[in-house]
Amino acid sequence: MQYNLKELPNGIRIVHQEVTHTRMVHCGFVVNIGSRDESTEEEGLAHFWEHMAFKGTKKRKAFHILNRLESLGGELNAYTTKEKICFYATTLKEHFGKAAELLCDITFNSTFPQKQIEKERQVILEEMSMYRDSPDDSIQDDFDAMVFAGHALGRNILGREETVKSFSQQDFFDFISSRLDTTQLVFSVVGNIPFSKVLQRVESFLIAIPQKRSLYVRSPFVHYKPADKVVEREITQAHCAIGQPAYSLYDKRRFQLYLLNNILGGPSMNSRLNLALREKYGYVYSVESTYQAYSDTGFVGVFFGTEQNTVKKAKKLVLKEMEKLRTKRLGTMQLHMAKEQAIGQMAMAEENYAALMLVFGKNLLDKGRIESLDSIFDQIRETTAEDLMDIANEVYHPDQLSFLQYIPA
């Protein structure tokens, strides 16, 4: 994988890959700050910052930020995760300079006007209500709180109503001042523009950012206790979550677990859970198995919705499929097909240049390098059936799984 990389004196890194067969350029800042980096009193502040980045800078009001790129056919957006905040844009290649300057402005020069804080506070409270009204979404948040009980990874990215209602302009400045580290920030570019032009457009903006180091250190997740909980809610369908902590970003078994998760309940229609729960018995419309790796731990989980009178049957089927992976060795052809499927999915994902741009930034922050797809493919191809059984016995053992059910009240 060919890419260009330059580190500026202040520690900010610029990473770039040129793609000549497109008219577009995708670019953005990936910042190594997320919801897990908040104190209890700051819950929701990272996500609130993401919103407020569009609400005013030292030289732009909210209207001018929103119209700067969209009036030129481009897009400007942002999102917050447990460990990252990303500000990014997509634009025609001839407008890259405008996009880059705008991203620099909203990332480093936001003023957090108090009037805009009051307005956006209500927007976020409405966003929280929207997610609470969606059991598909809220069960994932509540399950995080169970699995990572007592730790920042278990907190809702949106925060709590009482904290969101309490934030003032000074809270944003204090949070950014204490957490932002210029060595933990990457500007990533993928698209139809040479590296020399990228540097010509953005280097002068970024070099002017003062070097800043943060003394903040993330608190590691160290204690997990399996839990089982049933919650009554005003819903029509029952919902179920099954899972536990798993491997971190730095665990050498990470891509082996990715393969195992794909076999169990990945996005393909031939996943074991889809074949069992939907195709064979018709218990669900959809069933999702997920693996999320963090810097010090990870998470595996299965989520599905079904009628209340089939919850036990569906749950039993999930555990049965997990047991098969723990006790029955995959045949040679089964393993080969699973590997090719996972590799094909990853190769297709690389064609999404907006997502690839963000992956570059995350890779540099997490690993200090860009992981090539060829090396990932090699790790997947080298995986044995015994490797998968060993991992399944760690992450799918029934004694270590947590369970959360929403049932109609």
C-alpha positions as a printed Julia matrix, in Angstrom:
409×3 Matrix{Float64}:
   0.0     0.0     0.0
   1.61    3.21   -1.2
   1.17    6.31    0.94
   3.01    9.49    1.86
   3.67   10.65    5.4
   5.13   13.81    6.91
   5.44   14.77   10.57
   5.52   18.47   11.34
   7.69   20.01   14.1
   4.62   20.33   16.36
   3.94   16.57   16.09
   0.93   16.75   13.75
   1.19   14.1    11.03
  -0.06   14.39    7.44
  -0.78   11.12    5.63
  -1.81   10.88    1.99
  -2.66    8.42   -0.75
  -3.21    9.57   -4.33
  -6.08    8.0    -6.28
  -6.14    9.27   -9.85
  -9.33    7.6   -11.14
 -11.71    9.77   -9.13
 -12.77   13.41   -9.23
 -12.99   13.62   -5.45
 -10.73   14.21   -2.46
 -11.54   12.92    1.03
  -9.75   14.57    3.92
 -10.07   14.95    7.65
  -8.61   15.19   11.12
  -8.57   12.12   13.33
  -8.1    13.13   16.98
  -7.14   10.6    19.65
  -9.8    11.79   22.09
 -13.12   10.05   22.72
 -15.88    9.59   25.24
 -13.72    7.29   27.4
 -11.42   10.26   28.03
 -14.06   12.21   29.92
 -14.43   12.43   33.68
 -17.79   11.58   35.23
 -18.7    15.28   35.23
 -17.68   15.59   31.57
 -19.81   12.73   30.19
 -20.94   13.71   26.7
 -18.5    16.6    26.33
 -16.42   15.05   23.51
 -19.58   14.45   21.48
 -20.83   17.96   22.31
 -17.49   19.34   21.06
 -18.05   17.5    17.78
 -21.4    19.3    17.42
 -20.03   22.7    18.43
 -17.19   22.59   15.89
 -19.78   23.63   13.29
 -21.2    26.5    15.35
 -18.61   29.23   15.07
 -14.9    30.0    14.82
 -12.83   33.13   15.21
 -13.64   34.12   11.63
 -16.81   32.2    10.72
 -20.36   31.95   12.01
 -22.32   28.7    11.86
 -24.06   29.63    8.6
 -20.76   30.24    6.8
 -19.28   26.95    8.05
 -22.25   24.92    6.83
 -22.37   26.62    3.43
 -18.64   26.81    2.68
 -18.42   23.34    1.1
 -22.01   22.34    0.54
 -22.53   25.28   -1.81
 -19.68   23.78   -3.86
 -21.15   20.27   -3.92
 -19.01   19.0    -1.07
 -19.82   17.5     2.31
 -18.62   18.33    5.81
 -19.22   16.02    8.75
 -17.9    14.66   12.05
 -18.44   11.82   14.52
 -17.35   10.71   17.98
 -16.48    7.22   19.21
 -15.22    5.85   22.52
 -11.62    6.69   21.55
 -11.67    9.1    18.59
 -13.21   12.3    17.23
 -13.13   12.75   13.46
 -13.78   15.94   11.48
 -13.85   15.2     7.75
 -14.9    16.43    4.33
 -15.42   15.22    0.77
 -15.08   17.63   -2.13
 -14.19   17.94   -5.79
 -10.43   17.94   -6.17
 -10.37   21.59   -7.29
 -11.92   22.63   -3.97
  -9.53   20.69   -1.72
  -7.84   23.87   -0.5
 -11.14   25.29    0.74
 -12.01   22.02    2.48
  -8.63   21.74    4.18
  -8.68   25.34    5.4
 -12.21   24.92    6.73
 -11.29   21.71    8.59
  -8.29   23.44   10.16
 -10.5    26.32   11.21
 -13.24   24.27   12.91
 -10.74   21.88   14.55
  -8.48   24.5    16.11
 -10.39   27.79   16.19
 -13.87   26.98   17.51
 -15.18   29.67   19.86
 -18.12   27.76   21.38
 -20.58   30.69   21.47
 -22.83   30.42   24.51
 -25.99   31.06   22.48
 -25.06   28.22   20.15
 -24.31   25.96   23.15
 -27.86   26.53   24.43
 -29.35   25.74   21.04
 -27.19   22.67   20.41
 -27.81   21.4    23.92
 -31.46   20.92   22.98
 -30.47   19.21   19.72
 -28.38   16.68   21.64
 -31.15   16.07   24.18
 -33.43   15.3    21.24
 -30.76   12.99   19.84
 -30.67   11.17   23.19
 -34.45   10.79   23.14
 -34.3     9.43   19.59
 -31.84    6.71   20.6
 -33.81    5.84   23.73
 -36.88    5.32   21.53
 -34.91    2.9    19.33
 -34.38   -0.41   21.18
 -31.93   -1.56   18.48
 -29.66    1.33   19.48
 -30.35    1.65   23.19
 -29.71   -2.03   23.94
 -26.17   -1.64   22.61
 -25.56    1.35   24.89
 -27.07   -0.45   27.89
 -25.07   -3.58   27.14
 -21.86   -1.56   27.02
 -22.75   -0.25   30.47
 -23.16   -3.84   31.71
 -20.02   -5.3    30.16
 -17.8    -2.34   31.09
 -19.55   -1.6    34.38
 -17.83    1.09   36.43
 -15.5     2.1    33.58
 -15.55    4.97   31.09
 -15.94    2.52   28.16
 -19.37    1.71   29.55
 -20.6     5.28   29.36
 -22.93    6.5    26.64
 -21.08    8.59   24.04
 -23.92   11.13   24.14
 -23.52   11.54   27.89
 -26.23   11.94   30.53
 -28.99   14.54   30.52
 -27.67   16.18   33.68
 -24.15   16.58   32.3
 -25.29   17.78   28.87
 -27.49   20.37   30.56
 -24.59   21.59   32.71
 -21.86   22.36   30.14
 -20.68   25.96   29.7
 -18.34   27.57   27.2
 -15.41   27.27   29.63
 -15.94   23.51   29.95
 -15.08   23.06   26.27
 -11.92   25.15   26.5
 -10.81   23.31   29.65
 -11.46   19.86   28.18
  -9.57   20.58   24.96
  -6.72   22.24   26.85
  -6.25   19.2    29.1
  -6.73   16.47   26.47
  -5.52   17.77   23.1
  -2.02   16.61   22.14
  -0.63   17.59   18.74
   1.27   14.28   18.52
  -2.09   12.52   18.82
  -3.67   14.18   15.81
  -3.48   13.18   12.12
  -4.61   15.0     8.98
  -5.45   12.32    6.4
  -6.05   12.75    2.67
  -7.13   10.19    0.04
  -8.08   11.27   -3.47
  -7.06   12.8    -6.77
  -4.41   15.21   -5.59
  -0.6    14.83   -5.44
   1.16   15.02   -2.09
   3.04   18.17   -3.09
  -0.26   20.03   -3.5
  -1.57   18.71   -0.2
   1.49   20.1     1.57
   1.23   23.35   -0.37
  -2.36   23.8     0.82
  -2.25   22.65    4.45
   1.31   22.78    5.74
   1.22   26.52    6.41
  -2.02   26.15    8.42
  -0.79   23.22   10.49
   2.75   24.41   11.14
   1.25   27.49   12.8
  -0.5    25.32   15.42
   1.56   25.5    18.64
   3.02   22.22   19.83
   1.05   20.85   22.74
   1.54   17.77   24.9
  -1.05   16.36   27.26
  -0.27   14.63   30.55
  -3.59   12.78   30.47
  -3.36    8.96   30.57
  -6.29    6.67   29.84
  -7.5     4.46   32.66
  -7.29    0.81   31.52
 -10.2    -1.6    31.76
  -9.17   -4.42   34.08
 -12.2    -5.99   35.77
 -15.09   -7.82   34.11
 -17.9    -9.7    35.84
 -20.52  -11.54   33.75
 -24.07  -10.29   34.24
 -27.58  -11.31   33.22
 -30.4    -8.77   33.16
 -33.98   -8.55   31.9
 -35.6    -5.12   31.4
 -39.25   -4.4    30.66
 -39.87   -1.68   28.08
 -42.78   -0.27   26.1
 -41.87   -2.14   22.91
 -43.52   -4.64   20.57
 -40.57   -6.92   19.9
 -38.13   -8.43   22.4
 -34.43   -7.62   21.98
 -31.41   -9.55   23.16
 -27.67   -8.89   23.57
 -25.04  -11.56   24.31
 -21.3   -10.89   24.65
 -18.21  -10.1    26.71
 -14.86   -8.25   26.54
 -12.36   -9.42   23.92
  -8.95   -8.66   22.37
  -7.46   -5.18   22.07
  -6.04   -3.44   19.01
  -2.6    -4.71   19.93
  -3.45   -8.4    20.34
  -1.92  -10.58   17.62
  -5.15  -12.63   17.54
  -7.24   -9.63   16.51
  -7.66  -10.64   12.87
  -8.26  -14.25   13.81
 -11.15  -13.07   15.99
 -12.33  -10.88   13.1
 -12.5   -14.05   10.98
 -14.3   -16.0    13.71
 -16.85  -13.23   14.22
 -17.44  -13.12   10.47
 -18.17  -16.85   10.44
 -20.59  -16.59   13.37
 -22.62  -13.55   12.4
 -20.86  -11.27    9.96
 -22.62   -9.13    7.33
 -23.03  -11.92    4.77
 -26.29  -13.8     4.42
 -24.48  -17.13    4.8
 -23.27  -16.39    8.34
 -24.13  -19.17   10.77
 -26.47  -17.04   12.85
 -28.37  -15.72    9.84
 -28.78  -19.22    8.44
 -29.99  -20.57   11.78
 -32.12  -17.77   13.19
 -33.58  -16.29   10.01
 -33.31  -18.74    7.14
 -34.06  -21.97    9.02
 -36.5   -20.88   11.73
 -37.61  -17.36   10.79
 -37.14  -16.09   14.34
 -35.52  -12.78   13.37
 -35.46  -10.2    10.61
 -31.8    -9.51   11.31
 -29.08  -10.74   13.64
 -25.74   -9.0    14.08
 -22.47  -10.25   15.51
 -19.84   -7.61   16.16
 -16.22   -7.31   17.26
 -14.89   -3.93   18.39
 -11.22   -3.53   19.35
 -10.12   -0.73   21.71
  -6.63    0.31   22.79
  -6.65   -1.83   25.95
  -9.52   -4.28   25.51
 -12.25   -5.19   23.05
 -15.82   -6.39   22.78
 -17.69   -9.23   21.07
 -21.46   -9.18   20.97
 -24.52  -10.66   19.28
 -27.68   -8.58   18.92
 -31.11   -9.6    17.63
 -34.8    -8.82   17.95
 -37.6   -11.4    17.98
 -41.09  -12.08   19.29
 -41.27  -12.5    23.06
 -42.35  -16.14   22.78
 -39.27  -17.03   20.7
 -36.57  -15.25   22.75
 -35.51  -18.38   24.61
 -35.4   -20.43   21.42
 -33.39  -17.79   19.56
 -30.98  -17.35   22.47
 -30.51  -21.13   22.65
 -29.67  -21.2    18.93
 -27.05  -18.46   19.36
 -25.38  -20.38   22.19
 -25.57  -23.58   20.14
 -23.73  -21.94   17.22
 -21.12  -20.6    19.64
 -20.72  -24.08   21.1
 -20.16  -25.56   17.64
 -17.32  -23.1    17.06
 -15.84  -24.05   20.44
 -16.07  -27.81   20.01
 -16.15  -28.67   16.3
 -13.15  -28.09   14.08
 -13.86  -26.35   10.79
 -13.22  -28.52    7.74
 -10.52  -27.55    5.26
 -12.99  -26.27    2.66
 -15.11  -24.46    5.27
 -12.06  -22.66    6.58
 -10.82  -21.77    3.1
 -14.21  -20.33    2.1
 -14.46  -18.33    5.34
 -11.02  -16.84    4.76
 -11.76  -15.88    1.17
 -15.03  -14.27    2.21
 -13.37  -12.16    4.93
 -10.53  -11.15    2.62
 -12.98  -10.19   -0.13
 -14.99   -8.04    2.26
 -11.86   -6.22    3.39
 -10.73   -5.69   -0.21
 -14.11   -4.19   -1.11
 -13.95   -1.92    1.91
 -10.66   -0.49    0.63
 -12.58    0.85   -2.38
 -14.47    3.19   -0.02
 -11.96    6.03   -0.1
 -13.72    8.15    2.52
 -13.53    5.27    4.99
  -9.94    4.5     3.95
  -8.92    8.08    4.71
 -10.2     7.7     8.27
  -8.57    4.25    8.62
  -5.19    5.79    7.74
  -5.57    8.33   10.53
  -6.67    5.74   13.08
  -3.85    3.36   12.12
  -1.23    6.04   12.66
  -2.66    7.03   16.03
  -3.08    3.46   17.25
  -0.08    1.71   15.71
   2.25    4.45   14.49
   2.06    2.94   10.99
  -0.38    1.99    8.25
  -1.27   -1.7     8.28
  -1.14   -3.03    4.72
  -4.01   -5.19    3.54
  -1.51   -7.77    2.29
  -0.13   -8.26    5.8
  -3.66   -8.55    7.2
  -4.57  -11.05    4.5
  -1.47  -13.08    5.38
  -2.53  -13.22    9.03
  -6.0   -14.41    8.03
  -4.64  -17.03    5.61
  -2.26  -18.36    8.27
  -5.11  -18.92   10.73
  -5.77  -22.58   11.51
  -8.96  -24.33   12.55
  -7.33  -24.96   15.93
  -6.66  -21.21   16.31
 -10.35  -20.48   15.83
 -11.43  -23.15   18.32
  -9.01  -21.77   20.93
 -10.32  -18.24   20.46
 -13.96  -19.4    20.48
 -13.35  -21.09   23.84
 -12.11  -17.77   25.2
 -14.69  -15.34   23.83
 -17.78  -17.57   23.49
 -17.57  -19.59   26.69
 -21.05  -19.53   28.28
 -19.65  -19.0    31.79
 -18.07  -15.71   30.69
 -20.91  -14.29   28.61
 -23.21  -11.49   29.71
 -26.87  -11.32   28.7
 -29.29   -8.4    28.39
 -32.92   -8.73   27.31
 -35.55   -6.11   26.59
 -39.04   -7.6    26.84
 -42.4    -5.92   26.16
 -43.95   -4.52   29.34
